[in-house]
Amino acid sequence: MTRFVTIANVSEIGPGDREVFDVEEHYIAVFNVDGTYYAIEDVCTHDDGPLADGELYGFQIECPRHGARFDIRTGAVLSMPAVIPVPRYDVRVEGDEIQIGFED
């Protein structure tokens, strides 16, 4: 079952922006791409570096440390040196609230 947790208001993450939230002992990066929100763990699976500090190219986030790329929609690895996908989270907007889904 998915449990949703409110992490921000839509006004806090404008189009093209991203924010990192500490939610239930997870650092979660939330991206706003053309009005749609995506959420992934803010940790590169290659070296545990912060992903949200990297450049965003469309739906690809590039780790600022070694250049691994991940799809923010799925968490899939798109380029080495990473080989393990990054965890992703379901996102929904309820009214003005951005909510992240956790599997219980």
N, CA, C and O atoms as CSV, one atom per row, in Angstrom:
chain,resi,resn,atom,element,x,y,z
A,1,MET,N,N,0.845,-1.187,0.000
A,1,MET,CA,C,0.000,0.000,0.000
A,1,MET,C,C,0.884,1.241,0.000
A,1,MET,O,O,1.897,1.284,0.699
A,2,THR,N,N,0.509,2.240,-0.773
A,2,THR,CA,C,1.265,3.484,-0.848
A,2,THR,C,C,0.691,4.495,0.123
A,2,THR,O,O,-0.516,4.738,0.159
A,3,ARG,N,N,1.580,5.078,0.908
A,3,ARG,CA,C,1.230,6.131,1.865
A,3,ARG,C,C,1.872,7.416,1.370
A,3,ARG,O,O,3.080,7.450,1.135
A,4,PHE,N,N,1.080,8.483,1.205
A,4,PHE,CA,C,1.600,9.740,0.693
A,4,PHE,C,C,1.864,10.733,1.823
A,4,PHE,O,O,1.073,10.869,2.757
A,5,VAL,N,N,3.012,11.427,1.707
A,5,VAL,CA,C,3.452,12.397,2.701
A,5,VAL,C,C,3.608,13.745,2.012
A,5,VAL,O,O,4.269,13.837,0.978
A,6,THR,N,N,3.011,14.785,2.569
A,6,THR,CA,C,3.159,16.132,2.029
A,6,THR,C,C,4.555,16.643,2.336
A,6,THR,O,O,5.009,16.598,3.479
A,7,ILE,N,N,5.241,17.138,1.287
A,7,ILE,CA,C,6.606,17.618,1.487
A,7,ILE,C,C,6.777,19.098,1.137
A,7,ILE,O,O,7.745,19.722,1.573
A,8,ALA,N,N,5.857,19.669,0.363
A,8,ALA,CA,C,5.996,21.070,-0.047
A,8,ALA,C,C,4.708,21.558,-0.682
A,8,ALA,O,O,3.800,20.779,-0.971
A,9,ASN,N,N,4.649,22.867,-0.891
A,9,ASN,CA,C,3.579,23.468,-1.682
A,9,ASN,C,C,4.091,23.675,-3.093
A,9,ASN,O,O,5.297,23.821,-3.295
A,10,VAL,N,N,3.195,23.691,-4.080
A,10,VAL,CA,C,3.607,23.841,-5.470
A,10,VAL,C,C,4.357,25.148,-5.698
A,10,VAL,O,O,5.195,25.223,-6.597
A,11,SER,N,N,4.076,26.172,-4.911
A,11,SER,CA,C,4.758,27.463,-5.071
A,11,SER,C,C,6.243,27.388,-4.697
A,11,SER,O,O,7.014,28.279,-5.052
A,12,GLU,N,N,6.643,26.341,-3.988
A,12,GLU,CA,C,8.036,26.212,-3.537
A,12,GLU,C,C,8.968,25.656,-4.605
A,12,GLU,O,O,10.184,25.818,-4.502
A,13,ILE,N,N,8.416,24.993,-5.643
A,13,ILE,CA,C,9.244,24.393,-6.690
A,13,ILE,C,C,8.691,24.820,-8.038
A,13,ILE,O,O,7.787,24.184,-8.582
A,14,GLY,N,N,9.239,25.898,-8.570
A,14,GLY,CA,C,8.770,26.438,-9.840
A,14,GLY,C,C,9.233,25.604,-11.020
A,14,GLY,O,O,10.080,24.726,-10.858
A,15,PRO,N,N,8.695,25.860,-12.202
A,15,PRO,CA,C,9.112,25.143,-13.411
A,15,PRO,C,C,10.622,25.248,-13.626
A,15,PRO,O,O,11.198,26.335,-13.577
A,16,GLY,N,N,11.243,24.106,-13.862
A,16,GLY,CA,C,12.687,24.062,-14.058
A,16,GLY,C,C,13.493,24.004,-12.780
A,16,GLY,O,O,14.718,23.883,-12.819
A,17,ASP,N,N,12.809,24.089,-11.632
A,17,ASP,CA,C,13.503,24.081,-10.338
A,17,ASP,C,C,13.539,22.686,-9.739
A,17,ASP,O,O,12.895,21.755,-10.222
A,18,ARG,N,N,14.310,22.578,-8.679
A,18,ARG,CA,C,14.387,21.354,-7.891
A,18,ARG,C,C,14.674,21.729,-6.448
A,18,ARG,O,O,15.278,22.765,-6.168
A,19,GLU,N,N,14.239,20.885,-5.549
A,19,GLU,CA,C,14.495,21.061,-4.120
A,19,GLU,C,C,14.756,19.690,-3.520
A,19,GLU,O,O,14.272,18.674,-4.019
A,20,VAL,N,N,15.528,19.680,-2.443
A,20,VAL,CA,C,15.810,18.434,-1.734
A,20,VAL,C,C,15.141,18.511,-0.376
A,20,VAL,O,O,15.223,19.525,0.318
A,21,PHE,N,N,14.478,17.428,-0.007
A,21,PHE,CA,C,13.754,17.352,1.259
A,21,PHE,C,C,14.232,16.145,2.060
A,21,PHE,O,O,14.514,15.088,1.496
A,22,ASP,N,N,14.318,16.309,3.353
A,22,ASP,CA,C,14.628,15.217,4.270
A,22,ASP,C,C,13.293,14.666,4.739
A,22,ASP,O,O,12.609,15.281,5.558
A,23,VAL,N,N,12.927,13.501,4.215
A,23,VAL,CA,C,11.623,12.908,4.510
A,23,VAL,C,C,11.841,11.495,5.030
A,23,VAL,O,O,12.330,10.624,4.311
A,24,GLU,N,N,11.477,11.283,6.270
A,24,GLU,CA,C,11.551,9.952,6.879
A,24,GLU,C,C,12.921,9.309,6.649
A,24,GLU,O,O,13.021,8.160,6.219
A,25,GLU,N,N,13.967,10.073,6.943
A,25,GLU,CA,C,15.358,9.610,6.868
A,25,GLU,C,C,15.834,9.341,5.441
A,25,GLU,O,O,16.790,8.593,5.238
A,26,HIS,N,N,15.176,9.944,4.457
A,26,HIS,CA,C,15.586,9.862,3.059
A,26,HIS,C,C,15.763,11.288,2.540
A,26,HIS,O,O,14.936,12.159,2.808
A,27,TYR,N,N,16.840,11.520,1.799
A,27,TYR,CA,C,16.984,12.783,1.085
A,27,TYR,C,C,16.375,12.575,-0.293
A,27,TYR,O,O,16.850,11.762,-1.086
A,28,ILE,N,N,15.306,13.332,-0.561
A,28,ILE,CA,C,14.555,13.158,-1.795
A,28,ILE,C,C,14.629,14.446,-2.605
A,28,ILE,O,O,14.300,15.528,-2.120
A,29,ALA,N,N,15.070,14.300,-3.854
A,29,ALA,CA,C,15.124,15.429,-4.776
A,29,ALA,C,C,13.832,15.457,-5.579
A,29,ALA,O,O,13.449,14.461,-6.192
A,30,VAL,N,N,13.170,16.598,-5.571
A,30,VAL,CA,C,11.924,16.768,-6.308
A,30,VAL,C,C,12.171,17.790,-7.415
A,30,VAL,O,O,12.647,18.895,-7.157
A,31,PHE,N,N,11.846,17.410,-8.643
A,31,PHE,CA,C,12.069,18.220,-9.829
A,31,PHE,C,C,10.732,18.631,-10.423
A,31,PHE,O,O,9.782,17.848,-10.425
A,32,ASN,N,N,10.655,19.859,-10.926
A,32,ASN,CA,C,9.485,20.325,-11.652
A,32,ASN,C,C,9.914,20.506,-13.107
A,32,ASN,O,O,10.648,21.440,-13.431
A,33,VAL,N,N,9.458,19.615,-13.975
A,33,VAL,CA,C,9.760,19.695,-15.400
A,33,VAL,C,C,8.448,19.991,-16.121
A,33,VAL,O,O,7.575,19.129,-16.225
A,34,ASP,N,N,8.325,21.205,-16.610
A,34,ASP,CA,C,7.123,21.632,-17.357
A,34,ASP,C,C,5.837,21.399,-16.576
A,34,ASP,O,O,4.819,21.013,-17.151
A,35,GLY,N,N,5.882,21.633,-15.269
A,35,GLY,CA,C,4.685,21.515,-14.446
A,35,GLY,C,C,4.392,20.129,-13.914
A,35,GLY,O,O,3.409,19.941,-13.197
A,36,THR,N,N,5.221,19.152,-14.247
A,36,THR,CA,C,5.078,17.798,-13.712
A,36,THR,C,C,6.215,17.550,-12.735
A,36,THR,O,O,7.366,17.891,-13.006
A,37,TYR,N,N,5.883,16.955,-11.600
A,37,TYR,CA,C,6.867,16.721,-10.547
A,37,TYR,C,C,7.370,15.281,-10.577
A,37,TYR,O,O,6.609,14.341,-10.805
A,38,TYR,N,N,8.671,15.137,-10.342
A,38,TYR,CA,C,9.332,13.835,-10.296
A,38,TYR,C,C,10.189,13.806,-9.035
A,38,TYR,O,O,10.724,14.833,-8.617
A,39,ALA,N,N,10.316,12.626,-8.431
A,39,ALA,CA,C,11.085,12.514,-7.194
A,39,ALA,C,C,11.981,11.286,-7.234
A,39,ALA,O,O,11.548,10.186,-7.579
A,40,ILE,N,N,13.243,11.503,-6.870
A,40,ILE,CA,C,14.213,10.416,-6.766
A,40,ILE,C,C,15.027,10.618,-5.499
A,40,ILE,O,O,15.081,11.713,-4.941
A,41,GLU,N,N,15.654,9.547,-5.064
A,41,GLU,CA,C,16.587,9.640,-3.943
A,41,GLU,C,C,17.739,10.551,-4.380
A,41,GLU,O,O,18.240,10.430,-5.498
A,42,ASP,N,N,18.150,11.451,-3.506
A,42,ASP,CA,C,19.218,12.404,-3.841
A,42,ASP,C,C,20.584,11.812,-3.527
A,42,ASP,O,O,21.410,12.451,-2.875
A,43,VAL,N,N,20.816,10.596,-3.988
A,43,VAL,CA,C,22.088,9.922,-3.737
A,43,VAL,C,C,22.480,9.127,-4.979
A,43,VAL,O,O,21.756,8.227,-5.404
A,44,CYS,N,N,23.626,9.465,-5.555
A,44,CYS,CA,C,24.135,8.711,-6.701
A,44,CYS,C,C,24.489,7.303,-6.241
A,44,CYS,O,O,25.156,7.133,-5.220
A,45,THR,N,N,24.056,6.310,-6.975
A,45,THR,CA,C,24.327,4.922,-6.590
A,45,THR,C,C,25.764,4.522,-6.895
A,45,THR,O,O,26.184,3.426,-6.522
A,46,HIS,N,N,26.524,5.375,-7.559
A,46,HIS,CA,C,27.931,5.094,-7.828
A,46,HIS,C,C,28.800,5.426,-6.624
A,46,HIS,O,O,29.631,4.616,-6.216
A,47,ASP,N,N,28.610,6.640,-6.040
A,47,ASP,CA,C,29.493,7.027,-4.931
A,47,ASP,C,C,28.795,7.765,-3.802
A,47,ASP,O,O,29.455,8.401,-2.980
A,48,ASP,N,N,27.476,7.690,-3.750
A,48,ASP,CA,C,26.681,8.315,-2.684
A,48,ASP,C,C,26.708,9.837,-2.715
A,48,ASP,O,O,26.363,10.473,-1.719
A,49,GLY,N,N,27.106,10.433,-3.825
A,49,GLY,CA,C,27.104,11.889,-3.953
A,49,GLY,C,C,25.702,12.416,-4.180
A,49,GLY,O,O,24.811,11.664,-4.575
A,50,PRO,N,N,25.494,13.718,-3.930
A,50,PRO,CA,C,24.178,14.333,-4.128
A,50,PRO,C,C,23.876,14.550,-5.606
A,50,PRO,O,O,24.650,15.199,-6.310
A,51,LEU,N,N,22.769,14.016,-6.073
A,51,LEU,CA,C,22.395,14.145,-7.488
A,51,LEU,C,C,21.800,15.505,-7.828
A,51,LEU,O,O,22.048,16.031,-8.913
A,52,ALA,N,N,21.027,16.075,-6.928
A,52,ALA,CA,C,20.314,17.315,-7.236
A,52,ALA,C,C,21.258,18.481,-7.494
A,52,ALA,O,O,20.836,19.501,-8.039
A,53,ASP,N,N,22.515,18.353,-7.118
A,53,ASP,CA,C,23.502,19.403,-7.397
A,53,ASP,C,C,23.953,19.386,-8.853
A,53,ASP,O,O,24.611,20.322,-9.305
A,54,GLY,N,N,23.606,18.336,-9.589
A,54,GLY,CA,C,24.046,18.178,-10.974
A,54,GLY,C,C,23.180,18.930,-11.964
A,54,GLY,O,O,22.169,19.536,-11.608
A,55,GLU,N,N,23.604,18.873,-13.217
A,55,GLU,CA,C,22.854,19.507,-14.306
A,55,GLU,C,C,21.685,18.619,-14.728
A,55,GLU,O,O,21.794,17.393,-14.758
A,56,LEU,N,N,20.574,19.263,-15.052
A,56,LEU,CA,C,19.396,18.553,-15.536
A,56,LEU,C,C,19.274,18.811,-17.032
A,56,LEU,O,O,19.202,19.960,-17.470
A,57,TYR,N,N,19.252,17.733,-17.812
A,57,TYR,CA,C,19.106,17.801,-19.259
A,57,TYR,C,C,17.799,17.104,-19.615
A,57,TYR,O,O,17.759,15.879,-19.731
A,58,GLY,N,N,16.741,17.873,-19.788
A,58,GLY,CA,C,15.434,17.265,-20.034
A,58,GLY,C,C,15.020,16.463,-18.816
A,58,GLY,O,O,14.736,17.031,-17.762
A,59,PHE,N,N,14.982,15.131,-18.956
A,59,PHE,CA,C,14.627,14.252,-17.843
A,59,PHE,C,C,15.845,13.519,-17.282
A,59,PHE,O,O,15.700,12.566,-16.516
A,60,GLN,N,N,17.049,13.964,-17.663
A,60,GLN,CA,C,18.277,13.315,-17.199
A,60,GLN,C,C,19.010,14.205,-16.206
A,60,GLN,O,O,19.282,15.373,-16.480
A,61,ILE,N,N,19.325,13.634,-15.048
A,61,ILE,CA,C,20.154,14.335,-14.070
A,61,ILE,C,C,21.551,13.736,-14.142
A,61,ILE,O,O,21.718,12.516,-14.154
A,62,GLU,N,N,22.553,14.609,-14.190
A,62,GLU,CA,C,23.935,14.173,-14.271
A,62,GLU,C,C,24.615,14.389,-12.930
A,62,GLU,O,O,24.628,15.504,-12.410
A,63,CYS,N,N,25.171,13.347,-12.377
A,63,CYS,CA,C,25.878,13.452,-11.104
A,63,CYS,C,C,27.055,14.409,-11.275
A,63,CYS,O,O,27.842,14.253,-12.209
A,64,PRO,N,N,27.186,15.393,-10.390
A,64,PRO,CA,C,28.268,16.361,-10.535
A,64,PRO,C,C,29.652,15.803,-10.225
A,64,PRO,O,O,30.655,16.440,-10.545
A,65,ARG,N,N,29.725,14.642,-9.616
A,65,ARG,CA,C,31.038,14.088,-9.248
A,65,ARG,C,C,31.711,13.340,-10.390
A,65,ARG,O,O,32.859,13.633,-10.725
A,66,HIS,N,N,31.017,12.379,-10.994
A,66,HIS,CA,C,31.655,11.536,-12.000
A,66,HIS,C,C,30.866,11.413,-13.297
A,66,HIS,O,O,31.261,10.659,-14.187
A,67,GLY,N,N,29.747,12.146,-13.424
A,67,GLY,CA,C,29.024,12.197,-14.683
A,67,GLY,C,C,28.017,11.102,-14.959
A,67,GLY,O,O,27.475,11.041,-16.063
A,68,ALA,N,N,27.746,10.230,-13.994
A,68,ALA,CA,C,26.695,9.228,-14.206
A,68,ALA,C,C,25.374,9.965,-14.435
A,68,ALA,O,O,25.125,11.013,-13.839
A,69,ARG,N,N,24.538,9.409,-15.298
A,69,ARG,CA,C,23.237,10.018,-15.568
A,69,ARG,C,C,22.109,9.058,-15.226
A,69,ARG,O,O,22.214,7.842,-15.387
A,70,PHE,N,N,21.017,9.663,-14.742
A,70,PHE,CA,C,19.838,8.910,-14.342
A,70,PHE,C,C,18.599,9.578,-14.920
A,70,PHE,O,O,18.574,10.796,-15.101
A,71,ASP,N,N,17.574,8.788,-15.208
A,71,ASP,CA,C,16.284,9.294,-15.664
A,71,ASP,C,C,15.463,9.633,-14.418
A,71,ASP,O,O,15.179,8.751,-13.608
A,72,ILE,N,N,15.081,10.894,-14.259
A,72,ILE,CA,C,14.330,11.288,-13.063
A,72,ILE,C,C,12.919,10.736,-13.061
A,72,ILE,O,O,12.269,10.728,-12.016
A,73,ARG,N,N,12.425,10.270,-14.206
A,73,ARG,CA,C,11.077,9.687,-14.264
A,73,ARG,C,C,11.043,8.266,-13.736
A,73,ARG,O,O,10.044,7.837,-13.158
A,74,THR,N,N,12.142,7.526,-13.933
A,74,THR,CA,C,12.155,6.098,-13.601
A,74,THR,C,C,13.251,5.702,-12.617
A,74,THR,O,O,13.165,4.651,-11.981
A,75,GLY,N,N,14.279,6.535,-12.489
A,75,GLY,CA,C,15.441,6.189,-11.677
A,75,GLY,C,C,16.478,5.373,-12.427
A,75,GLY,O,O,17.533,5.057,-11.877
A,76,ALA,N,N,16.191,5.028,-13.680
A,76,ALA,CA,C,17.086,4.176,-14.471
A,76,ALA,C,C,18.439,4.833,-14.705
A,76,ALA,O,O,18.541,6.049,-14.870
A,77,VAL,N,N,19.472,3.999,-14.716
A,77,VAL,CA,C,20.817,4.455,-15.058
A,77,VAL,C,C,20.877,4.662,-16.563
A,77,VAL,O,O,20.451,3.802,-17.334
A,78,LEU,N,N,21.409,5.813,-16.977
A,78,LEU,CA,C,21.535,6.110,-18.396
A,78,LEU,C,C,22.990,6.137,-18.851
A,78,LEU,O,O,23.268,6.013,-20.044
A,79,SER,N,N,23.912,6.295,-17.917
A,79,SER,CA,C,25.334,6.237,-18.280
A,79,SER,C,C,26.170,5.884,-17.063
A,79,SER,O,O,25.819,6.187,-15.922
A,80,MET,N,N,27.285,5.235,-17.349
A,80,MET,CA,C,28.222,4.842,-16.303
A,80,MET,C,C,28.940,6.094,-15.787
A,80,MET,O,O,28.933,7.126,-16.458
A,81,PRO,N,N,29.553,6.017,-14.616
A,81,PRO,CA,C,29.991,4.811,-13.937
A,81,PRO,C,C,28.935,4.131,-13.051
A,81,PRO,O,O,29.213,3.068,-12.494
A,82,ALA,N,N,27.757,4.697,-12.905
A,82,ALA,CA,C,26.719,4.040,-12.111
A,82,ALA,C,C,26.154,2.845,-12.880
A,82,ALA,O,O,26.075,2.868,-14.109
A,83,VAL,N,N,25.764,1.803,-12.146
A,83,VAL,CA,C,25.139,0.636,-12.764
A,83,VAL,C,C,23.843,0.240,-12.052
A,83,VAL,O,O,23.104,-0.617,-12.536
A,84,ILE,N,N,23.572,0.858,-10.918
A,84,ILE,CA,C,22.380,0.547,-10.116
A,84,ILE,C,C,21.415,1.727,-10.205
A,84,ILE,O,O,21.825,2.868,-9.989
A,85,PRO,N,N,20.142,1.479,-10.517
A,85,PRO,CA,C,19.170,2.572,-10.583
A,85,PRO,C,C,19.048,3.294,-9.241
A,85,PRO,O,O,19.308,2.715,-8.187
A,86,VAL,N,N,18.655,4.544,-9.295
A,86,VAL,CA,C,18.395,5.321,-8.086
A,86,VAL,C,C,16.920,5.130,-7.717
A,86,VAL,O,O,16.067,5.096,-8.604
A,87,PRO,N,N,16.610,5.007,-6.435
A,87,PRO,CA,C,15.200,4.861,-6.056
A,87,PRO,C,C,14.376,6.074,-6.500
A,87,PRO,O,O,14.823,7.216,-6.397
A,88,ARG,N,N,13.178,5.805,-6.990
A,88,ARG,CA,C,12.256,6.867,-7.381
A,88,ARG,C,C,10.987,6.758,-6.528
A,88,ARG,O,O,10.690,5.712,-5.950
A,89,TYR,N,N,10.267,7.848,-6.472
A,89,TYR,CA,C,9.059,7.907,-5.654
A,89,TYR,C,C,7.899,8.420,-6.488
A,89,TYR,O,O,8.073,9.275,-7.357
A,90,ASP,N,N,6.713,7.889,-6.218
A,90,ASP,CA,C,5.510,8.428,-6.837
A,90,ASP,C,C,5.275,9.822,-6.279
A,90,ASP,O,O,5.547,10.094,-5.109
A,91,VAL,N,N,4.765,10.702,-7.136
A,91,VAL,CA,C,4.456,12.075,-6.733
A,91,VAL,C,C,3.029,12.378,-7.156
A,91,VAL,O,O,2.596,12.020,-8.252
A,92,ARG,N,N,2.315,13.039,-6.270
A,92,ARG,CA,C,0.994,13.532,-6.641
A,92,ARG,C,C,0.823,14.931,-6.058
A,92,ARG,O,O,1.474,15.311,-5.085
A,93,VAL,N,N,-0.076,15.679,-6.690
A,93,VAL,CA,C,-0.407,17.017,-6.211
A,93,VAL,C,C,-1.854,16.992,-5.764
A,93,VAL,O,O,-2.754,16.663,-6.536
A,94,GLU,N,N,-2.062,17.341,-4.517
A,94,GLU,CA,C,-3.404,17.423,-3.930
A,94,GLU,C,C,-3.630,18.870,-3.526
A,94,GLU,O,O,-3.040,19.346,-2.556
A,95,GLY,N,N,-4.488,19.578,-4.273
A,95,GLY,CA,C,-4.664,21.008,-4.027
A,95,GLY,C,C,-3.350,21.713,-4.349
A,95,GLY,O,O,-2.885,21.678,-5.488
A,96,ASP,N,N,-2.755,22.352,-3.346
A,96,ASP,CA,C,-1.462,23.029,-3.509
A,96,ASP,C,C,-0.318,22.218,-2.922
A,96,ASP,O,O,0.813,22.703,-2.885
A,97,GLU,N,N,-0.573,21.006,-2.468
A,97,GLU,CA,C,0.446,20.204,-1.787
A,97,GLU,C,C,1.082,19.181,-2.711
A,97,GLU,O,O,0.400,18.471,-3.449
A,98,ILE,N,N,2.412,19.123,-2.652
A,98,ILE,CA,C,3.162,18.075,-3.359
A,98,ILE,C,C,3.364,16.946,-2.369
A,98,ILE,O,O,3.858,17.158,-1.262
A,99,GLN,N,N,2.980,15.748,-2.772
A,99,GLN,CA,C,3.077,14.590,-1.891
A,99,GLN,C,C,3.922,13.493,-2.524
A,99,GLN,O,O,3.862,13.249,-3.729
A,100,ILE,N,N,4.710,12.843,-1.677
A,100,ILE,CA,C,5.591,11.757,-2.093
A,100,ILE,C,C,5.034,10.451,-1.552
A,100,ILE,O,O,4.613,10.383,-0.397
A,101,GLY,N,N,5.029,9.411,-2.384
A,101,GLY,CA,C,4.491,8.119,-1.985
A,101,GLY,C,C,5.560,7.193,-1.445
A,101,GLY,O,O,6.629,7.047,-2.037
A,102,PHE,N,N,5.265,6.573,-0.323
A,102,PHE,CA,C,6.127,5.565,0.292
A,102,PHE,C,C,5.377,4.242,0.346
A,102,PHE,O,O,4.200,4.192,0.702
A,103,GLU,N,N,6.071,3.183,-0.010
A,103,GLU,CA,C,5.474,1.851,0.072
A,103,GLU,C,C,5.611,1.328,1.496
A,103,GLU,O,O,6.709,1.303,2.052
A,104,ASP,N,N,4.496,0.912,2.080
A,104,ASP,CA,C,4.521,0.340,3.445
A,104,ASP,C,C,4.559,-1.168,3.391
A,104,ASP,O,O,4.583,-1.823,4.433
